[in-house]
Amino acid sequence: MTDRDALIEAVTREVLAALAGDALDDCLTCFGDCVAHSASKVRDVLAAGATRVSYVGSGADVPTDLAGFIDHTLLRPDATATEIDRMCAEAIEYGFASVCVNPTWTKRVAEALRGSPVVTCVVVGFPLGATMPEIKAMEARRALRDGAREIDMVLNVGALKSGDHDLVLRDVAGVSEACREVGAVCKVILETALLTDEEKVIASRLASDGKADFVKTSTGFGPGGATVYDVALMREAVGPKMGVKASGGIRSADDVRQMIAAGATRIGASAGVEIVTGGSSSERY
């Protein structure tokens, strides 16, 4: 076992023990295997509102203004220029944090948002995350030159599952460095629905080691979206200073409040208008 593996195992044990809390004393003595051995018990504690899984800090306070937490998102391949323009107008009207789009729309969105506090967010290595690190870094730099100020990159899930942590770290660090050169924000999408709990913790720690600013749950194109459990797990793994973005399947204000209470500091949703106006949406992202 390498020093990195030992560190990851130690962090995993600490996170899982913290999630168990006082209500699961038996799990505290199983050296962090409680989720693997008693996952349903841990989820029951979380579902019952155990305060130990909530982020200890400002993220635990449900804000009255949800809009500032939301990346107004449109990533469908058939999105049109008219729809992109509408998203930008809505983001300015409702005060969303950003407009999140595919790279081809970067210049159009940056121009539409110019002079407003809403920033341009662009995805790279999307949605599979399986491109080479150099290509992701190049894609990020081009988007940043075109006006993006936030980059959402997809983690190399296959490399993570293969145990190639050095490649995952290099992948994150390359995009993160490109962002830091211009003072932009880097978010790392883990695609949590494809990962085990241990892999979610490892991925979160690698994103932190790679100097990313956020970890993010989902692309919206995978087999599942954000869950309160995953947000709480990621928050515990990265600590209070790093951002956590919940995305995928968030359709109502109640969904947003649950994610924020679990530790999310940003929400990715295509239903931003419905969320802030009290409605709901059937959109997948």
Buried (B, 14 or more C-beta within 10 A) or exposed (E): EEEBEEEBBEBBBBBBBBBBBEEBEEBBEBEBBBBEEBEEBBBEBBEEEBEBBBBEEEBBEEEEEBBBBBBBBBBBEEBEEEBBBEBBEBBBEBBBBBBBBBBEBBBBBBEBBEEEEBBBBBBBBBBBBEBEBEEBBBBBBBBBEBBBBBBBBBBBBBBBBEEBBEBBBBBBBBBBBBBEEEEBBBBBBBBBBBBEBBBBBBBBBBBBBBBBBBBBBBBBBBEBBBBBBBBBBBBBBBEEEBBBBBBBBBBBBEBBBBBBBBBBBBBBBBBBBBBBEEEEBEBBB
